[in-house]
Amino acid sequence: MLAIRQFARSASLQTILINFVRGAQTAAAISRNKDYAEIEVRDVAYFRDILGDRGVITDPDALQTLNKDWMGKYEGKSQLALKPQTAEQVSQILKHCNERQLAVVPQGGNTGLVGGSVPLFDEVVLATAAMNKVISFDPILGVLSCQSGCVLEQLDNHVGEQGHTMPLDLGAKGSCQIGGNVSTNAGGLRYLRYGSMHGNVTGLEVVLADGTILDLMSTLHKDNTGYDMKQMFIGAEGTLGIITKVAIQCPAKPSSVQVSYLAVPTFQHAQKVFQKAKQHLGEILSAFEFLDHHSLIITLKNLSFIKNPLPDTQTPIYLVVETSGSNAEHDYAKLEKFLEEAYEEEIIVDGTIAQDSGQQASIWALRENISEGLRHAGAVYKYDLSLPPNDMYKLVEETRARMKHLPVTVVGYGHMGDSNLHLNISAAKYDKEILSYIEPFVYEWTADKKGSISAEHGLGQMKPECIGYSKSAEAVQLMRRFKSLLDPNQILNPYKVLPEKNRNYKPHKHEHATAVTH
């Protein structure tokens, strides 16, 4: 029989290499575009008239946190940050910046992993944190309307009081903002159950580069009057417009949540467990995550508040399986029966079902804090990939074998239910030799399997020149046309997402093998 344990509650291509200097994954090899103007005293005065002194940041110490990402990997040199409170203020800011040709970087919670929310040079940082008001919640439709600077966890608490939940759950939920979530089309832990931002967002308000306020706000699901333009801004990383309001579908909050932590002998066994979970748990299956032993060890080593749910069992792969339903007794019995059968079929070695919310939080804390554990270990090379299920962990194993002579630890974890692998390489410091063993190998391997080089993190400043591994030249050219139409002066989040026109980028695998220049 499956051992069901209770445990103590715990506290909560070589050309690409030129994009990396100081051993860090930055696009510093890109030169500042001389078409952009530099900030002048008159610009600061204009912004103070709009925002007041509190909405204009020029102090170098205060700017430091806005110029750097949370991992310390990307760092810009912005001398000015703005904190508008309304779409009208954003409109005035962008209209001025467009006329003056001042580059602008929108920034939400700054929790991204590809440098999309930090400047490269002296771009103006437009921080959305002060746009943090909840506008309304329709309990019948289950649709929340709010400003883009609202923090995800606070929104989840707000709708939770009315019997609903946000369709998105991330490890960074305590600081990430809904506007950034939408702008990056964030996936997260509930993707398996509730799907992507593309399916859950019902409306947006967006300010275009010229200051036009585009009202696409709607709380209704059905609207076939013309093009669904809001979709263009979901996942565009702030390069086409700045999202100022969001309307999002919030499903009913499940009254019964069950979480189990399982040990399995191989990744192939994990796949069999997932197949069985879909068949036997069906409508209540809400998350299916995996982490390897290396992920577990590095997280336990660096974060003292993380506890091992199965301290007496060591296997190469572990799973977090969550169900969400409306009948606790029924759901628990269903999960228990599923696990017992899986144990009898020898596709799992051991496991535990959390007995209360504290134990559930403890299991999720392990999965959600792997990135934090890696950050405490030193430098991290992070890759966010979509791959066919049979190939997901093969990439981890091949990367590990490829780098076995180097002082690195290769770990794999991610959203197995979405075929989304997080491949991370931990090292003492960023190093070009280490990077040369990772890239372009990882991107070429992924392209060969018809995968995506960016499953949920976006491209940011880390991967614009790599877009061709997943998108054709025709697709990239069409993206450029959209960008030129909506932002002809290219002021919105420059140097991100799309490769610079005067630089080479890796072509799609079905095109010529040589780099293509646009």
Disulfide bonds with the S-S distance in Angstrom:
none
